[in-house]
Amino acid sequence: MQREATRLPGLHRQRILAALFGLLGSAGLLAAPGPASACAPAAPMRAAQTGVGPSPLPAPPGTGCASPPPGRPGDGARHRRLPVVAADPDQPPVAATASTLTASAVTMTGLRIEGIVQLPTADGTRTALKFSMDAAVADDVLLRSPGPRGHTMRLTADHMALRGNVTVYATRFVGRLSGATITLGPDLPLPAGIPDSPPGPVTFTEPAIELVYLRTDTLTAHPRLTLALARN
């Protein structure tokens, strides 16, 4: 039997997608955009965790680094600082508090690590790392976002696909790749051997993302998106 899908089409519905992800700013619900290193695996974080409130991310990698995956020719052996890029002209204000997105795995197609961006907030700006991609497909998705009056919004889906002009702004990204834990953020250099534009699809396992804003043309979830409000 074919599973029912929840589909949100259209570029003009990006604001609705932002709301679904608990990122609509002025009410503590609109979010915005902001780094990277590769080392031995940290304690894994799985989407099966059921507590409410912000989820702890794996600790920054320490010693015992695994060999990173090979990079493109000319990437060099040294860590590279990412460029500073301008925010999009139509970028709405983002929330002061990031949401936490976890999954068992995410596959990104056409991934490009664009650089570091300053996103507008109600009180100034927020630094984030900007990723763009053609598509992102994730399993066992759990997103926790600050809700109203001491509550946390929890959005879950067994399978979620974002397709078309996908842009992700994050203050931290942690995931496992080729046996190593990769940590990216606006205050970190890009690790040696990690290209800013991989030539093919890239799959991270156990990703944990401090998410501040998300854009996509379409979002499809199986069997459905589930949104709940829990007291902190």
Phi, psi and chi 1 to 4 in degrees:
 res  aa     phi    psi   chi1   chi2   chi3   chi4
   1 MET       -  133.0  177.7  179.8  -65.9      -
   2 GLN   -76.1  134.1 -173.8  174.7   13.0      -
   3 ARG   -76.7  147.1  -66.7 -178.2  -63.0  177.8
   4 GLU   -69.6  141.7  174.9 -172.0    1.7      -
   5 ALA  -118.2  141.0      -      -      -      -
   6 THR   -96.9  123.4  -58.6      -      -      -
   7 ARG  -126.5  132.2 -176.8  177.8  -67.5  -84.6
   8 LEU  -120.7  100.5  -60.1  174.7      -      -
   9 PRO   -93.2  165.1   33.9  -33.0      -      -
  10 GLY    93.9  134.4      -      -      -      -
  11 LEU   -62.9  -32.8 -146.3   67.8      -      -
  12 HIS   -68.6   -8.1   60.7  -70.9      -      -
  13 ARG  -102.1   17.6  -58.8 -166.3 -176.2  -85.2
  14 GLN   -61.0  -36.1  -71.8  175.3  -10.2      -
  15 ARG   -65.3  -36.7 -161.7  173.4  179.5   86.4
  16 ILE   -64.6  -41.8  -63.7  175.3      -      -
  17 LEU   -61.1  -41.4  -69.9  174.7      -      -
  18 ALA   -60.9  -40.6      -      -      -      -
  19 ALA   -63.3  -42.7      -      -      -      -
  20 LEU   -57.8  -34.7  -92.0  176.1      -      -
  21 PHE   -87.7   14.2  -81.4   85.4      -      -
  22 GLY    66.9   37.0      -      -      -      -
  23 LEU  -121.8   23.9  -55.2  175.5      -      -
  24 LEU   -88.9  112.6  -76.2 -179.5      -      -
  25 GLY   -54.0  -66.8      -      -      -      -
  26 SER   -61.8  -29.5   55.2      -      -      -
  27 ALA   -94.3   18.1      -      -      -      -
  28 GLY    76.6   13.5      -      -      -      -
  29 LEU  -119.6   -7.4  -54.6  173.1      -      -
  30 LEU  -104.5  124.6 -141.2 -168.6      -      -
  31 ALA  -112.0  165.2      -      -      -      -
  32 ALA  -134.6 -173.5      -      -      -      -
  33 PRO   -89.5      -   -7.0    8.1      -      -
  34 GLY       -      -      -      -      -      -
  35 PRO       - -178.8    0.3  -20.8      -      -
  36 ALA  -168.3  137.6      -      -      -      -
  37 SER  -160.7  159.3   76.5      -      -      -
  38 ALA  -127.2  124.9      -      -      -      -
  39 CYS  -155.2 -169.1  -89.8      -      -      -
  40 ALA   -60.7  149.2      -      -      -      -
  41 PRO   -58.0  134.4  -23.9   33.0      -      -
  42 ALA   -89.3  177.9      -      -      -      -
  43 ALA   -60.1  128.3      -      -      -      -
  44 PRO   -69.5  148.8   25.6  -33.7      -      -
  45 MET  -117.5  128.4  162.9  171.1  -80.4      -
  46 ARG  -115.7  151.4  -61.4 -175.5 -180.0  -85.1
  47 ALA   -68.8   -9.2      -      -      -      -
  48 ALA   -76.7   -8.2      -      -      -      -
  49 GLN   -59.6  143.1  -67.9  174.5  -66.7      -
  50 THR  -119.2   -1.7   56.5      -      -      -
  51 GLY   -68.6  162.1      -      -      -      -
  52 VAL  -102.5  171.3  -62.6      -      -      -
  53 GLY    87.6  173.6      -      -      -      -
  54 PRO   -57.4  136.7  -21.8   32.6      -      -
  55 SER   -88.7  134.8  -58.5      -      -      -
  56 PRO   -68.5  135.6   25.3  -33.0      -      -
  57 LEU   -89.8  157.9  -66.8  177.7      -      -
  58 PRO   -55.6  146.5  -24.0   32.8      -      -
  59 ALA   -63.5  151.4      -      -      -      -
  60 PRO   -56.6  144.6  -22.1   31.8      -      -
  61 PRO   -64.2  147.5   20.0  -30.1      -      -
  62 GLY  -116.1 -133.5      -      -      -      -
  63 THR   -81.9  175.8   58.4      -      -      -
  64 GLY    77.0   35.4      -      -      -      -
  65 CYS   -64.8  140.0  -64.9      -      -      -
  66 ALA   -82.3  161.8      -      -      -      -
  67 SER   -68.0  126.3  -60.9      -      -      -
  68 PRO   -73.2  159.2   27.5  -33.2      -      -
  69 PRO   -66.6  153.3   21.5  -31.3      -      -
  70 PRO   -64.5  145.3   22.5  -32.6      -      -
  71 GLY  -100.9 -174.8      -      -      -      -
  72 ARG   -73.8  157.1  -59.8  176.3  -55.5  175.5
  73 PRO   -58.2  134.3  -24.9   33.5      -      -
  74 GLY    91.0   -4.3      -      -      -      -
  75 ASP   -64.5  -32.0  -87.3  -11.2      -      -
  76 GLY    81.7  167.9      -      -      -      -
  77 ALA   -90.8  -18.2      -      -      -      -
  78 ARG   -87.7  155.4  -64.1 -176.1  178.2 -179.7
  79 HIS   -65.5  145.4  -71.2   22.4      -      -
  80 ARG  -118.7  136.2  -67.5  172.9  -69.3  122.5
  81 ARG   -76.8  139.5  -73.5  -73.1  173.3 -177.1
  82 LEU   -83.8  152.2  -68.9  166.1      -      -
  83 PRO   -73.4  158.9   27.2  -35.3      -      -
  84 VAL   -89.7  128.3  175.2      -      -      -
  85 VAL  -120.2  155.5  -62.9      -      -      -
  86 ALA   -79.9  148.4      -      -      -      -
  87 ALA   -69.1  152.3      -      -      -      -
  88 ASP   -62.1  144.1  -66.3  -23.3      -      -
  89 PRO   -58.2  -31.5  -23.3   33.3      -      -
  90 ASP   -96.7   16.1   61.8  -14.6      -      -
  91 GLN   -64.8  119.8  176.2   63.8   51.7      -
  92 PRO   -78.4  164.6   27.2  -32.8      -      -
  93 PRO   -60.5  150.4  -22.0   33.1      -      -
  94 VAL  -117.3  164.6  -57.4      -      -      -
  95 ALA   -74.9  154.9      -      -      -      -
  96 ALA   -75.0  -24.2      -      -      -      -
  97 THR  -111.4  127.1  -56.2      -      -      -
  98 ALA   -73.4  154.5      -      -      -      -
  99 SER   -91.4  160.5  -59.8      -      -      -
 100 THR  -114.0  119.9  -58.8      -      -      -
 101 LEU  -113.1  125.8  176.5   66.0      -      -
 102 THR  -127.1  159.3   60.2      -      -      -
 103 ALA  -159.1  167.3      -      -      -      -
 104 SER   -78.5  -30.4   59.0      -      -      -
 105 ALA  -163.9  152.1      -      -      -      -
 106 VAL  -139.5  132.2   58.7      -      -      -
 107 THR  -110.5  123.2  -61.8      -      -      -
 108 MET  -110.1  128.8  -58.3  175.8  177.9      -
 109 THR  -111.2  131.9  -57.6      -      -      -
 110 GLY    70.3   33.3      -      -      -      -
 111 LEU   -66.6  135.9  172.1   63.7      -      -
 112 ARG  -136.6  121.7  -61.2  171.1  -65.6  -79.8
 113 ILE   -87.4  101.1  -54.9  174.7      -      -
 114 GLU   -73.8  -43.7  -56.0  -79.9    3.2      -
 115 GLY   147.4 -160.4      -      -      -      -
 116 ILE  -104.3  134.2  -59.1  163.8      -      -
 117 VAL  -134.3  147.0   63.6      -      -      -
 118 GLN   -99.2  119.1  -64.4  -69.9  -29.0      -
 119 LEU  -103.8  144.3  -62.6  179.0      -      -
 120 PRO   -73.2  143.0   27.0  -34.5      -      -
 121 THR  -126.7  178.5   69.3      -      -      -
 122 ALA   -65.2  -25.5      -      -      -      -
 123 ASP  -113.0    4.1  -58.4  -33.5      -      -
 124 GLY   155.2 -122.0      -      -      -      -
 125 THR  -135.7  163.2   59.5      -      -      -
 126 ARG  -133.8  135.3  179.5  172.3 -171.8  139.6
 127 THR   -87.4  132.2  -55.1      -      -      -
 128 ALA  -144.3  163.0      -      -      -      -
 129 LEU   -97.6  132.6 -171.5   60.8      -      -
 130 LYS  -103.2  125.2  178.9 -179.7  179.8  179.3
 131 PHE  -114.7  142.5  -56.5   84.0      -      -
 132 SER  -129.6  155.8   61.8      -      -      -
 133 MET  -162.8  163.5   58.9 -156.0   77.8      -
 134 ASP   -79.5  -35.2  -60.0  -33.8      -      -
 135 ALA  -158.5  151.8      -      -      -      -
 136 ALA  -139.3  127.7      -      -      -      -
 137 VAL  -123.3  125.0  178.6      -      -      -
 138 ALA  -128.9  150.4      -      -      -      -
 139 ASP  -116.0  148.4  -65.9  -44.0      -      -
 140 ASP    55.3   57.5  -53.2  -46.1      -      -
 141 VAL   -83.1  135.5  175.7      -      -      -
 142 LEU  -137.5  120.1  168.0   61.5      -      -
 143 LEU  -119.2  128.3 -177.2  133.1      -      -
 144 ARG  -114.5  125.9  -62.4  174.3 -175.4  173.3
 145 SER  -133.0  142.9 -177.1      -      -      -
 146 PRO   -57.9  132.7  -23.1   33.6      -      -
 147 GLY  -112.7 -173.3      -      -      -      -
 148 PRO   -76.7  144.8   27.5  -33.5      -      -
 149 ARG    51.5   54.3  -60.0  174.9 -177.1  -97.2
 150 GLY    74.9   22.6      -      -      -      -
 151 HIS  -112.6  161.5  -72.0   72.9      -      -
 152 THR  -121.5  130.9  -64.6      -      -      -
 153 MET   -86.4  134.8  -69.1 -175.7  -71.0      -
 154 ARG  -122.9  116.8  -66.5  166.6   49.0   87.1
 155 LEU  -112.2  127.9 -174.6  148.9      -      -
 156 THR  -130.6  153.2   58.7      -      -      -
 157 ALA  -159.0  142.2      -      -      -      -
 158 ASP   -67.7  -36.7  -67.7  -13.8      -      -
 159 HIS  -147.9  133.6  179.9   84.6      -      -
 160 MET  -138.1  136.8 -176.9  179.2  -66.9      -
 161 ALA  -127.7  128.2      -      -      -      -
 162 LEU  -110.3  129.4  -48.5  176.1      -      -
 163 ARG  -138.9  136.0  -58.5 -172.0 -171.4  -81.0
 164 GLY    89.5  112.8      -      -      -      -
 165 ASN    49.7   48.0  -62.3  -59.0      -      -
 166 VAL   -78.6  126.9 -178.3      -      -      -
 167 THR  -130.4  127.2  -53.3      -      -      -
 168 VAL  -120.6  130.1  175.6      -      -      -
 169 TYR  -113.9  125.2  -62.2   93.2      -      -
 170 ALA  -139.9  146.9      -      -      -      -
 171 THR   -89.9  -15.5   55.4      -      -      -
 172 ARG  -160.8  140.1 -165.0  172.8 -176.5 -147.7
 173 PHE  -133.2  125.5  175.6   95.9      -      -
 174 VAL  -127.6  130.8  179.9      -      -      -
 175 GLY  -159.8  161.4      -      -      -      -
 176 ARG   -99.8  132.6  -62.9 -170.4   64.3 -171.4
 177 LEU  -140.8  122.7  179.0   66.0      -      -
 178 SER    52.6   40.6  -60.9      -      -      -
 179 GLY    82.6   -0.6      -      -      -      -
 180 ALA  -117.0  151.5      -      -      -      -
 181 THR   -89.9  124.0  -64.6      -      -      -
 182 ILE  -105.3  129.3  -51.9  -61.9      -      -
 183 THR  -121.5  124.7  -56.5      -      -      -
 184 LEU  -122.3  142.8  -53.7  173.7      -      -
 185 GLY  -168.7  164.2      -      -      -      -
 186 PRO   -67.4  -19.2   21.9  -31.0      -      -
 187 ASP   -99.9    7.9   57.9  -23.3      -      -
 188 LEU  -119.3  146.4  -60.4  173.0      -      -
 189 PRO   -74.6  156.9   28.5  -34.4      -      -
 190 LEU   -69.4  128.0 -166.5   64.4      -      -
 191 PRO   -61.2  150.2  -18.8   30.7      -      -
 192 ALA   -57.8  136.5      -      -      -      -
 193 GLY    85.4   -4.5      -      -      -      -
 194 ILE  -100.6  110.3  -58.7  -62.8      -      -
 195 PRO   -73.1  149.8   27.1  -33.4      -      -
 196 ASP   -79.9   -9.3   51.4   19.2      -      -
 197 SER  -145.5   84.8 -177.9      -      -      -
 198 PRO   -59.6  148.1  -20.9   32.0      -      -
 199 PRO   -74.0  -17.9   25.2  -33.9      -      -
 200 GLY  -141.5 -174.5      -      -      -      -
 201 PRO   -59.6  144.2  -22.3   33.6      -      -
 202 VAL  -123.8  129.7  179.2      -      -      -
 203 THR  -112.3  120.4  -62.1      -      -      -
 204 PHE  -101.9  134.8  -67.9   93.7      -      -
 205 THR   -99.2  152.2   57.3      -      -      -
 206 GLU    49.0   48.0  -61.2  174.4   -4.1      -
 207 PRO   -69.4  145.5   29.1  -36.9      -      -
 208 ALA  -136.9  117.5      -      -      -      -
 209 ILE  -124.5  128.3  -53.2  169.2      -      -
 210 GLU   -86.8   99.9  -69.5 -179.2   -4.7      -
 211 LEU   -99.4  130.8 -179.9   67.2      -      -
 212 VAL  -114.8  -22.3  -70.8      -      -      -
 213 TYR  -162.4  150.8 -162.4   77.2      -      -
 214 LEU  -146.1  134.3  170.7   68.3      -      -
 215 ARG  -125.3  144.8  -69.6  176.6 -174.0 -101.1
 216 THR  -162.8  151.8 -175.7      -      -      -
 217 ASP   -70.3  -47.2  -70.9   -4.4      -      -
 218 THR  -135.7  148.0   63.5      -      -      -
 219 LEU  -129.2  125.5 -176.6  153.8      -      -
 220 THR  -123.9  131.8  -56.2      -      -      -
 221 ALA  -126.7  142.9      -      -      -      -
 222 HIS  -125.7  140.1  -66.5  -83.3      -      -
 223 PRO   -74.3  -19.0   27.8  -34.0      -      -
 224 ARG  -168.7  164.4   62.9 -177.0   59.4   84.1
 225 LEU   -84.4  135.5  -71.4  173.5      -      -
 226 THR  -118.3  123.4  -58.9      -      -      -
 227 LEU  -118.7  125.3 -178.9   62.5      -      -
 228 ALA  -133.2  156.4      -      -      -      -
 229 LEU  -117.4  125.0 -166.1   64.1      -      -
 230 ALA  -123.7  146.1      -      -      -      -
 231 ARG   -78.9  137.3 -175.2  177.9  -64.2  -84.1
 232 ASN   -67.2      -  -67.9  -13.8      -      -
